[in-house]
């Protein structure tokens, strides 16, 4: 903001002069009292109100400062210093829309000045007026080509207009001008993610190797991109820096996808110690144990998962699958019934039900149930499961003979 305004005609007035001295000495509270005294002595003295507003802004008394800057402009319309300071103050209070008219007036009054153009761009950007913000930021950067904040604002205004390639150039420019603006690159990475441009997002995340959260996200993106092997070293580093539940889970997922279940189990044990009541974690652990062919332990994890979240069709489905492998057909059928109740039954579930009923048939009525289940599966398979469909047709022939015997 622009500092104290002291008119020559008022220089002899002690409260104003003393107030400015107090501000210079770093005593804004004392200055506020002195400027208040000056406004009471002369309610038409816009300089006193300006200085009072400035002191209050230093004290973070934003509402009072705003009111007094408005008084200044009522007494002295078009005063550049007051318009600029009021606009900045409103911007600080997240009142961007209210700030715009004052900053527009200030930028129009002094178009060759950096600050009114920059703050106008900031207000317009916050108000969602990206095209106008772009113009203001370009003007600010033309005035000061070393301004990282103007470059970042210009980049963000372009990103908001979905001009990602052009905006990225300016975000990079800001980061090169001032290293403290490097975090803006992470915002750019999130834009790339939203655009499904994972390769560019990954490139940015690789530039922040010392940030555990960033390395975690890098690992997750690599997994989503089908590059689980590349994700592993990133996630191992993230776990070493910060063994959080998210990092541990991501690393376990990468190990599992990369066919390294033996490395996955101790990671999952560590994760479950952090959050034993996490149903998704139990589900992931169960799948790991199933991969290791530890079916009984896997079944226990899936059972805990459905207990924690009875509406998880995934957990019921996995429980059904592993209990079939264990020849626990009673549990499998119960789990398949739950999947059906949750309206999540797919052709694979119908086939699993058919082979389960086929396994436990002991009489003609049970054979009829198995036969009907195979027929139900074939009615929805549609040629998408050739091996299972072939087996089903063979079993149907055998079961029909048993039923009609």
GUVO-42805 format. One record per residue (C-alpha): residue in one letter; x, y, z; residue number from 1. Coordinates in Angstrom, 2 decimals. Layout:
BEGIN
[site 'A'; [X; Y; Z]; NUM],
...
This chain:
BEGIN
[site 'X'; [0.00; 0.00; 0.00]; 1],
[site 'X'; [0.97; 3.64; -0.44]; 2],
[site 'X'; [2.14; 5.18; 2.83]; 3],
[site 'X'; [1.10; 8.30; 4.76]; 4],
[site 'X'; [-0.31; 11.23; 2.85]; 5],
[site 'X'; [0.76; 14.57; 4.32]; 6],
[site 'X'; [-0.41; 17.73; 2.68]; 7],
[site 'X'; [1.80; 20.82; 2.97]; 8],
[site 'X'; [-1.11; 22.80; 4.31]; 9],
[site 'X'; [-1.46; 20.36; 7.17]; 10],
[site 'X'; [2.20; 20.00; 7.98]; 11],
[site 'X'; [1.94; 22.25; 10.98]; 12],
[site 'X'; [-0.83; 20.26; 12.59]; 13],
[site 'X'; [0.76; 18.41; 15.44]; 14],
[site 'X'; [-1.46; 15.28; 15.53]; 15],
[site 'X'; [-0.81; 14.50; 11.84]; 16],
[site 'X'; [2.90; 15.26; 12.05]; 17],
[site 'X'; [3.26; 13.26; 15.25]; 18],
[site 'X'; [1.21; 10.42; 13.78]; 19],
[site 'X'; [3.57; 10.09; 10.81]; 20],
[site 'X'; [6.52; 10.11; 13.17]; 21],
[site 'X'; [4.87; 7.31; 15.16]; 22],
[site 'X'; [4.38; 5.28; 11.97]; 23],
[site 'X'; [8.03; 5.83; 11.02]; 24],
[site 'X'; [9.00; 4.61; 14.49]; 25],
[site 'X'; [6.95; 1.41; 14.07]; 26],
[site 'X'; [4.18; 2.49; 16.46]; 27],
[site 'X'; [0.97; 2.15; 14.40]; 28],
[site 'X'; [-1.33; 1.98; 17.46]; 29],
[site 'X'; [-0.02; 5.32; 18.69]; 30],
[site 'X'; [-0.34; 6.72; 15.18]; 31],
[site 'X'; [-3.96; 5.59; 14.98]; 32],
[site 'X'; [-4.82; 7.59; 18.10]; 33],
[site 'X'; [-3.12; 10.70; 16.75]; 34],
[site 'X'; [-4.78; 10.47; 13.32]; 35],
[site 'X'; [-8.15; 9.87; 14.96]; 36],
[site 'X'; [-7.63; 13.07; 16.93]; 37],
[site 'X'; [-6.85; 14.87; 13.66]; 38],
[site 'X'; [-10.06; 13.66; 11.97]; 39],
[site 'X'; [-12.12; 14.77; 14.94]; 40],
[site 'X'; [-10.50; 18.18; 14.78]; 41],
[site 'X'; [-11.29; 18.53; 11.06]; 42],
[site 'X'; [-13.84; 16.06; 9.59]; 43],
[site 'X'; [-13.13; 17.47; 6.11]; 44],
[site 'X'; [-9.42; 16.69; 6.21]; 45],
[site 'X'; [-9.09; 13.80; 3.75]; 46],
[site 'X'; [-5.35; 13.57; 4.46]; 47],
[site 'X'; [-6.02; 12.76; 8.10]; 48],
[site 'X'; [-8.54; 10.08; 7.15]; 49],
[site 'X'; [-6.05; 8.63; 4.63]; 50],
[site 'X'; [-3.32; 8.39; 7.27]; 51],
[site 'X'; [-5.76; 6.95; 9.80]; 52],
[site 'X'; [-6.83; 4.27; 7.30]; 53],
[site 'X'; [-3.22; 3.43; 6.55]; 54],
[site 'X'; [-2.36; 3.03; 10.26]; 55],
[site 'X'; [-5.41; 0.80; 10.75]; 56],
[site 'X'; [-4.41; -1.35; 7.79]; 57],
[site 'X'; [-0.99; -1.85; 9.38]; 58],
[site 'X'; [-2.82; -2.95; 12.55]; 59],
[site 'X'; [-4.95; -5.35; 10.46]; 60],
[site 'X'; [-8.09; -3.43; 11.37]; 61],
[site 'X'; [-9.31; -3.96; 7.84]; 62],
[site 'X'; [-12.98; -3.06; 8.31]; 63],
[site 'X'; [-12.17; 0.27; 9.96]; 64],
[site 'X'; [-9.47; 1.03; 7.38]; 65],
[site 'X'; [-11.88; 0.26; 4.54]; 66],
[site 'X'; [-14.48; 2.63; 5.95]; 67],
[site 'X'; [-11.93; 5.43; 6.31]; 68],
[site 'X'; [-10.56; 5.00; 2.77]; 69],
[site 'X'; [-14.15; 5.31; 1.55]; 70],
[site 'X'; [-14.41; 8.57; 3.50]; 71],
[site 'X'; [-11.25; 9.79; 1.78]; 72],
[site 'X'; [-12.76; 9.12; -1.64]; 73],
[site 'X'; [-16.01; 10.80; -0.62]; 74],
[site 'X'; [-14.00; 13.90; 0.32]; 75],
[site 'X'; [-11.52; 13.63; -2.57]; 76],
[site 'X'; [-12.98; 11.58; -5.44]; 77],
[site 'X'; [-10.45; 9.96; -7.77]; 78],
[site 'X'; [-7.50; 10.18; -5.37]; 79],
[site 'X'; [-5.15; 7.57; -6.88]; 80],
[site 'X'; [-3.45; 6.61; -3.60]; 81],
[site 'X'; [-6.77; 5.98; -1.86]; 82],
[site 'X'; [-8.22; 3.99; -4.77]; 83],
[site 'X'; [-5.16; 1.77; -4.93]; 84],
[site 'X'; [-4.96; 1.20; -1.15]; 85],
[site 'X'; [-8.68; 0.56; -0.84]; 86],
[site 'X'; [-8.57; -1.93; -3.72]; 87],
[site 'X'; [-5.64; -3.79; -2.15]; 88],
[site 'X'; [-7.37; -3.79; 1.23]; 89],
[site 'X'; [-10.59; -5.22; -0.21]; 90],
[site 'X'; [-8.54; -7.85; -2.01]; 91],
[site 'X'; [-6.92; -8.77; 1.28]; 92],
[site 'X'; [-10.41; -9.31; 2.72]; 93],
[site 'X'; [-11.30; -11.68; -0.15]; 94],
[site 'X'; [-13.69; -9.07; -1.56]; 95],
[site 'X'; [-12.29; -9.22; -5.08]; 96],
[site 'X'; [-15.45; -8.13; -6.84]; 97],
[site 'X'; [-15.68; -5.02; -4.63]; 98],
[site 'X'; [-11.99; -4.27; -5.21]; 99],
[site 'X'; [-12.16; -4.30; -9.02]; 100],
[site 'X'; [-13.70; -0.82; -9.62]; 101],
[site 'X'; [-11.11; 0.89; -7.41]; 102],
[site 'X'; [-8.19; -0.96; -8.96]; 103],
[site 'X'; [-9.51; -0.33; -12.47]; 104],
[site 'X'; [-9.66; 3.38; -11.68]; 105],
[site 'X'; [-6.14; 3.32; -10.24]; 106],
[site 'X'; [-4.76; 1.43; -13.27]; 107],
[site 'X'; [-6.51; 3.87; -15.62]; 108],
[site 'X'; [-5.09; 6.84; -13.72]; 109],
[site 'X'; [-1.53; 5.49; -13.85]; 110],
[site 'X'; [-1.29; 2.80; -16.53]; 111],
[site 'X'; [2.52; 2.85; -16.39]; 112],
[site 'X'; [2.58; 1.77; -12.74]; 113],
[site 'X'; [3.12; -1.88; -11.83]; 114],
[site 'X'; [1.08; -2.19; -8.65]; 115],
[site 'X'; [-2.40; -1.13; -9.87]; 116],
[site 'X'; [-2.08; -3.40; -12.91]; 117],
[site 'X'; [-0.85; -6.36; -10.88]; 118],
[site 'X'; [-3.50; -6.07; -8.16]; 119],
[site 'X'; [-6.20; -5.51; -10.74]; 120],
[site 'X'; [-5.12; -8.76; -12.41]; 121],
[site 'X'; [-5.23; -10.52; -9.04]; 122],
[site 'X'; [-8.75; -9.24; -8.31]; 123],
[site 'X'; [-10.03; -10.18; -11.76]; 124],
[site 'X'; [-8.47; -13.64; -11.52]; 125],
[site 'X'; [-10.10; -14.25; -8.14]; 126],
[site 'X'; [-13.42; -13.08; -9.57]; 127],
[site 'X'; [-13.17; -15.64; -12.38]; 128],
[site 'X'; [-12.61; -13.08; -15.13]; 129],
[site 'X'; [-9.63; -14.78; -16.71]; 130],
[site 'X'; [-9.49; -12.92; -20.03]; 131],
[site 'X'; [-9.44; -9.50; -18.33]; 132],
[site 'X'; [-6.99; -10.77; -15.72]; 133],
[site 'X'; [-4.66; -11.88; -18.51]; 134],
[site 'X'; [-4.63; -8.34; -19.93]; 135],
[site 'X'; [-3.86; -6.79; -16.55]; 136],
[site 'X'; [-1.07; -9.24; -15.75]; 137],
[site 'X'; [0.49; -8.74; -19.19]; 138],
[site 'X'; [0.55; -5.00; -18.53]; 139],
[site 'X'; [2.15; -5.57; -15.12]; 140],
[site 'X'; [4.80; -7.89; -16.56]; 141],
[site 'X'; [5.60; -5.42; -19.34]; 142],
[site 'X'; [6.30; -2.82; -16.66]; 143],
[site 'X'; [8.39; -5.23; -14.56]; 144],
[site 'X'; [9.72; -8.20; -16.50]; 145],
[site 'X'; [11.44; -9.55; -13.37]; 146],
[site 'X'; [8.17; -10.03; -11.50]; 147],
[site 'X'; [7.62; -13.68; -10.71]; 148],
[site 'X'; [4.22; -12.91; -9.19]; 149],
[site 'X'; [3.03; -11.22; -12.40]; 150],
[site 'X'; [4.31; -14.16; -14.47]; 151],
[site 'X'; [2.51; -16.61; -12.21]; 152],
[site 'X'; [-0.69; -14.57; -12.32]; 153],
[site 'X'; [-0.53; -14.46; -16.11]; 154],
[site 'X'; [0.09; -18.20; -16.23]; 155],
[site 'X'; [-2.83; -18.91; -13.89]; 156],
[site 'X'; [-5.18; -16.67; -15.88]; 157],
[site 'X'; [-4.28; -18.62; -19.02]; 158],
[site 'X'; [-4.74; -21.96; -17.27]; 159],
[site 'X'; [-8.17; -20.81; -16.12]; 160],
[site 'X'; [-9.03; -20.22; -19.78]; 161],
[site 'X'; [-7.96; -23.80; -20.57]; 162],
[site 'X'; [-4.90; -22.49; -22.43]; 163],
[site 'X'; [-2.70; -25.04; -20.72]; 164],
[site 'X'; [0.32; -24.97; -23.06]; 165],
[site 'X'; [0.59; -21.17; -22.98]; 166],
[site 'X'; [-0.10; -20.97; -19.27]; 167],
[site 'X'; [2.59; -23.57; -18.55]; 168],
[site 'X'; [5.21; -21.32; -20.17]; 169],
[site 'X'; [4.43; -18.52; -17.73]; 170],
[site 'X'; [4.28; -20.78; -14.68]; 171],
[site 'X'; [7.73; -22.05; -15.63]; 172],
[site 'X'; [8.83; -18.44; -16.12]; 173],
[site 'X'; [7.72; -17.52; -12.60]; 174],
[site 'X'; [9.59; -20.49; -11.13]; 175],
[site 'X'; [12.75; -19.53; -13.01]; 176],
[site 'X'; [12.54; -15.90; -11.86]; 177],
[site 'X'; [12.08; -16.79; -8.19]; 178],
[site 'X'; [12.64; -20.28; -6.69]; 179],
[site 'X'; [10.00; -19.57; -4.04]; 180],
[site 'X'; [7.42; -19.83; -6.84]; 181],
[site 'X'; [8.34; -23.48; -7.53]; 182],
[site 'X'; [5.14; -24.74; -5.79]; 183],
[site 'X'; [3.15; -23.18; -8.64]; 184],
[site 'X'; [4.53; -26.00; -10.77]; 185],
[site 'X'; [2.60; -28.45; -8.62]; 186],
[site 'X'; [-0.59; -26.56; -9.44]; 187],
[site 'X'; [0.35; -26.92; -13.10]; 188],
[site 'X'; [0.80; -30.66; -12.54]; 189],
[site 'X'; [-2.73; -30.88; -11.15]; 190],
[site 'X'; [-4.00; -29.16; -14.32]; 191],
[site 'X'; [-2.15; -31.74; -16.41]; 192],
[site 'X'; [-3.78; -34.47; -14.35]; 193],
[site 'X'; [-7.22; -32.99; -14.93]; 194],
[site 'X'; [-6.44; -33.00; -18.66]; 195],
[site 'X'; [-5.35; -36.66; -18.39]; 196],
[site 'X'; [-1.88; -35.59; -19.50]; 197],
[site 'X'; [-0.15; -37.85; -16.99]; 198],
[site 'X'; [3.21; -37.79; -18.74]; 199],
[site 'X'; [3.63; -34.03; -18.22]; 200],
[site 'X'; [2.36; -34.28; -14.64]; 201],
[site 'X'; [4.87; -37.05; -13.94]; 202],
[site 'X'; [7.71; -34.90; -15.34]; 203],
[site 'X'; [6.85; -32.12; -12.88]; 204],
[site 'X'; [6.50; -34.43; -9.88]; 205],
[site 'X'; [9.93; -35.88; -10.60]; 206],
[site 'X'; [11.36; -32.41; -9.99]; 207],
[site 'X'; [10.36; -32.57; -6.31]; 208],
[site 'X'; [12.23; -35.64; -5.01]; 209],
[site 'X'; [12.40; -34.36; -1.43]; 210],
[site 'X'; [8.63; -33.93; -1.02]; 211],
[site 'X'; [7.06; -37.13; 0.39]; 212],
[site 'X'; [3.54; -36.13; -0.68]; 213],
[site 'X'; [4.72; -35.37; -4.20]; 214],
[site 'X'; [6.62; -38.64; -4.48]; 215],
[site 'X'; [3.51; -40.44; -3.27]; 216],
[site 'X'; [1.43; -38.80; -5.99]; 217],
[site 'X'; [4.13; -39.57; -8.55]; 218],
[site 'X'; [4.00; -43.21; -7.56]; 219],
[site 'X'; [0.21; -43.28; -7.76]; 220],
[site 'X'; [0.27; -41.74; -11.23]; 221],
[site 'X'; [2.83; -44.26; -12.41]; 222],
[site 'X'; [0.61; -47.06; -11.11]; 223],
[site 'X'; [-2.43; -45.56; -12.87]; 224],
[site 'X'; [-0.35; -45.32; -16.05]; 225],
[site 'X'; [0.49; -49.02; -15.85]; 226],
[site 'X'; [4.09; -48.36; -14.81]; 227],
[site 'X'; [4.09; -50.06; -11.41]; 228],
[site 'X'; [7.78; -51.04; -11.72]; 229],
[site 'X'; [8.75; -47.36; -12.12]; 230],
[site 'X'; [6.44; -46.42; -9.24]; 231],
[site 'X'; [8.17; -48.70; -6.73]; 232],
[site 'X'; [11.42; -46.70; -6.14]; 233],
[site 'X'; [9.42; -43.48; -5.85]; 234],
[site 'X'; [7.03; -44.98; -3.31]; 235],
[site 'X'; [9.83; -46.71; -1.39]; 236],
[site 'X'; [11.50; -43.30; -0.99]; 237],
[site 'X'; [8.19; -41.75; 0.04]; 238],
[site 'X'; [7.66; -44.44; 2.70]; 239],
[site 'X'; [11.18; -43.96; 3.99]; 240],
[site 'X'; [10.59; -40.22; 4.33]; 241],
[site 'X'; [7.03; -40.52; 5.62]; 242],
[site 'X'; [5.58; -43.99; 6.44]; 243],
[site 'X'; [2.00; -42.74; 6.24]; 244],
[site 'X'; [-0.98; -44.97; 5.56]; 245],
[site 'X'; [-1.38; -43.52; 2.05]; 246],
[site 'X'; [2.28; -44.10; 1.19]; 247],
[site 'X'; [2.27; -47.63; 2.55]; 248],
[site 'X'; [-0.92; -48.53; 0.72]; 249],
[site 'X'; [0.36; -47.14; -2.57]; 250],
[site 'X'; [3.63; -49.05; -2.22]; 251],
[site 'X'; [1.80; -52.27; -1.41]; 252],
[site 'X'; [-0.40; -51.77; -4.49]; 253],
[site 'X'; [2.68; -51.27; -6.66]; 254],
[site 'X'; [4.32; -54.43; -5.31]; 255],
[site 'X'; [1.13; -56.38; -5.90]; 256],
[site 'X'; [0.72; -55.13; -9.48]; 257],
[site 'X'; [4.38; -55.82; -10.20]; 258],
[site 'X'; [4.01; -59.44; -9.08]; 259],
[site 'X'; [6.10; -59.00; -5.92]; 260],
[site 'X'; [3.62; -60.16; -3.28]; 261],
[site 'X'; [6.38; -61.35; -0.95]; 262],
[site 'X'; [7.51; -57.71; -0.51]; 263],
[site 'X'; [3.95; -56.55; -0.13]; 264],
[site 'X'; [2.97; -58.49; 2.99]; 265],
[site 'X'; [5.23; -56.69; 5.55]; 266],
[site 'X'; [4.13; -53.33; 4.12]; 267],
[site 'X'; [0.48; -54.29; 4.55]; 268],
[site 'X'; [1.12; -55.49; 8.10]; 269],
[site 'X'; [2.63; -52.06; 8.86]; 270],
[site 'X'; [-0.30; -50.25; 7.25]; 271],
[site 'X'; [-2.90; -52.26; 9.18]; 272],
[site 'X'; [-1.19; -51.42; 12.44]; 273],
[site 'X'; [-1.88; -47.78; 11.61]; 274],
[site 'X'; [-5.54; -48.34; 10.69]; 275],
[site 'X'; [-6.91; -51.78; 11.62]; 276],
[site 'X'; [-10.51; -50.78; 10.87]; 277],
[site 'X'; [-9.91; -49.76; 7.27]; 278],
[site 'X'; [-12.10; -51.97; 5.07]; 279],
[site 'X'; [-10.34; -51.02; 1.82]; 280],
[site 'X'; [-7.03; -51.94; 3.39]; 281],
[site 'X'; [-8.39; -55.32; 4.53]; 282],
[site 'X'; [-9.62; -55.90; 0.99]; 283],
[site 'X'; [-6.21; -55.14; -0.50]; 284],
[site 'X'; [-4.50; -57.37; 2.07]; 285],
[site 'X'; [-6.89; -60.21; 1.31]; 286],
[site 'X'; [-6.05; -60.00; -2.38]; 287],
[site 'X'; [-2.38; -60.10; -1.55]; 288],
[site 'X'; [-2.81; -63.20; 0.58]; 289],
[site 'X'; [-4.88; -64.81; -2.16]; 290],
[site 'X'; [-2.03; -64.09; -4.59]; 291],
[site 'X'; [0.28; -65.87; -2.15]; 292],
[site 'X'; [-2.24; -68.75; -2.10]; 293],
[site 'X'; [-2.81; -68.29; 1.61]; 294],
[site 'X'; [-6.52; -68.78; 1.10]; 295],
[site 'X'; [-7.56; -69.18; 4.73]; 296],
[site 'X'; [-5.80; -65.95; 5.75]; 297],
[site 'X'; [-7.25; -64.18; 2.71]; 298],
[site 'X'; [-10.74; -65.32; 3.63]; 299],
[site 'X'; [-10.27; -63.88; 7.12]; 300],
[site 'X'; [-9.33; -60.49; 5.66]; 301],
[site 'X'; [-12.32; -60.49; 3.28]; 302],
[site 'X'; [-14.60; -61.47; 6.16]; 303],
[site 'X'; [-13.28; -58.53; 8.20]; 304],
[site 'X'; [-13.76; -56.27; 5.18]; 305],
[site 'X'; [-17.45; -57.16; 4.80]; 306],
[site 'X'; [-17.93; -56.77; 8.54]; 307],
[site 'X'; [-16.47; -53.27; 8.35]; 308],
[site 'X'; [-18.48; -52.44; 5.23]; 309],
[site 'X'; [-21.44; -54.78; 4.63]; 310],
[site 'X'; [-22.33; -52.89; 1.45]; 311],
[site 'X'; [-19.01; -53.55; -0.26]; 312],
[site 'X'; [-19.88; -55.76; -3.23]; 313],
[site 'X'; [-16.15; -56.04; -3.99]; 314],
[site 'X'; [-15.44; -57.56; -0.59]; 315],
[site 'X'; [-18.35; -60.00; -0.85]; 316],
[site 'X'; [-17.22; -60.96; -4.36]; 317],
[site 'X'; [-13.65; -61.64; -3.23]; 318],
[site 'X'; [-14.92; -63.61; -0.24]; 319],
[site 'X'; [-17.02; -65.76; -2.57]; 320],
[site 'X'; [-14.08; -66.41; -4.89]; 321],
[site 'X'; [-11.61; -67.44; -2.20]; 322],
[site 'X'; [-14.07; -69.65; -0.32]; 323],
[site 'X'; [-14.78; -71.55; -3.54]; 324],
[site 'X'; [-11.04; -72.20; -3.76]; 325],
[site 'X'; [-11.20; -73.47; -0.17]; 326],
[site 'X'; [-14.21; -75.72; -0.93]; 327],
[site 'X'; [-16.26; -73.68; 1.56]; 328],
[site 'X'; [-19.28; -73.60; -0.71]; 329],
[site 'X'; [-21.75; -72.63; 2.01]; 330],
[site 'X'; [-19.89; -69.37; 2.67]; 331],
[site 'X'; [-19.42; -68.81; -1.06]; 332],
[site 'X'; [-23.15; -69.04; -1.77]; 333],
[site 'X'; [-23.96; -66.65; 1.07]; 334],
[site 'X'; [-21.41; -64.17; -0.30]; 335],
[site 'X'; [-22.82; -64.50; -3.84]; 336],
[site 'X'; [-26.32; -63.87; -2.48]; 337],
[site 'X'; [-25.02; -60.65; -0.92]; 338],
[site 'X'; [-23.50; -59.56; -4.22]; 339],
[site 'X'; [-26.87; -60.13; -5.88]; 340],
[site 'X'; [-28.71; -58.22; -3.13]; 341],
[site 'X'; [-26.38; -55.28; -3.73]; 342],
[site 'X'; [-27.29; -55.31; -7.47]; 343],
[site 'X'; [-23.65; -55.94; -8.36]; 344],
[site 'X'; [-23.98; -59.41; -9.89]; 345],
[site 'X'; [-22.02; -59.87; -13.13]; 346],
[site 'X'; [-21.69; -62.87; -15.49]; 347],
[site 'X'; [-18.63; -64.02; -13.56]; 348],
[site 'X'; [-20.66; -64.22; -10.37]; 349],
[site 'X'; [-23.33; -66.26; -12.13]; 350],
[site 'X'; [-20.68; -68.70; -13.36]; 351],
[site 'X'; [-19.19; -68.92; -9.87]; 352],
[site 'X'; [-22.65; -69.69; -8.47]; 353],
[site 'X'; [-23.17; -72.38; -11.10]; 354],
[site 'X'; [-19.92; -74.22; -10.39]; 355],
[site 'X'; [-20.54; -73.90; -6.63]; 356],
[site 'X'; [-24.00; -75.44; -6.90]; 357],
[site 'X'; [-22.56; -78.09; -9.21]; 358],
[site 'X'; [-19.93; -79.00; -6.59]; 359],
[site 'X'; [-22.41; -79.47; -3.75]; 360],
[site 'X'; [-25.24; -81.23; -5.62]; 361],
[site 'X'; [-26.25; -84.42; -3.88]; 362],
[site 'X'; [-29.69; -85.06; -5.33]; 363],
[site 'X'; [-31.84; -84.32; -8.35]; 364],
[site 'X'; [-33.25; -81.07; -6.97]; 365],
[site 'X'; [-29.76; -79.71; -6.33]; 366],
[site 'X'; [-28.73; -80.79; -9.82]; 367],
[site 'X'; [-31.67; -78.75; -11.18]; 368],
[site 'X'; [-30.39; -75.69; -9.34]; 369],
[site 'X'; [-26.92; -76.13; -10.81]; 370],
[site 'X'; [-28.41; -76.66; -14.29]; 371],
[site 'X'; [-30.50; -73.49; -14.00]; 372],
[site 'X'; [-27.46; -71.54; -12.81]; 373],
[site 'X'; [-25.39; -72.61; -15.83]; 374],
[site 'X'; [-28.26; -71.67; -18.14]; 375],
[site 'X'; [-28.57; -68.30; -16.40]; 376],
[site 'X'; [-24.86; -67.66; -16.94]; 377],
[site 'X'; [-25.05; -68.55; -20.64]; 378],
[site 'X'; [-28.03; -66.21; -21.08]; 379],
[site 'X'; [-25.89; -63.19; -20.17]; 380],
[site 'X'; [-22.39; -64.30; -21.23]; 381],
[site 'X'; [-22.84; -63.29; -24.86]; 382],
[site 'X'; [-19.66; -64.97; -26.09]; 383],
[site 'X'; [-17.40; -62.85; -23.88]; 384],
[site 'X'; [-16.26; -65.80; -21.77]; 385],
[site 'X'; [-15.51; -68.55; -24.31]; 386],
[site 'X'; [-13.76; -70.98; -21.95]; 387],
[site 'X'; [-16.40; -70.72; -19.23]; 388],
[site 'X'; [-19.20; -70.90; -21.78]; 389],
[site 'X'; [-17.73; -74.06; -23.29]; 390],
[site 'X'; [-17.42; -75.68; -19.86]; 391],
[site 'X'; [-20.97; -74.61; -18.98]; 392],
[site 'X'; [-22.41; -76.24; -22.09]; 393],
[site 'X'; [-20.60; -79.48; -21.31]; 394],
[site 'X'; [-21.87; -79.47; -17.73]; 395],
[site 'X'; [-25.39; -78.66; -18.89]; 396],
[site 'X'; [-25.41; -81.82; -21.06]; 397],
[site 'X'; [-24.30; -83.94; -18.11]; 398],
[site 'X'; [-26.71; -82.33; -15.66]; 399],
[site 'X'; [-29.65; -82.69; -18.05]; 400],
[site 'X'; [-29.00; -86.42; -18.18]; 401],
[site 'X'; [-28.86; -86.55; -14.37]; 402],
[site 'X'; [-32.07; -84.57; -13.97]; 403],
[site 'X'; [-33.93; -86.64; -16.59]; 404],
[site 'X'; [-32.62; -89.96; -15.38]; 405],
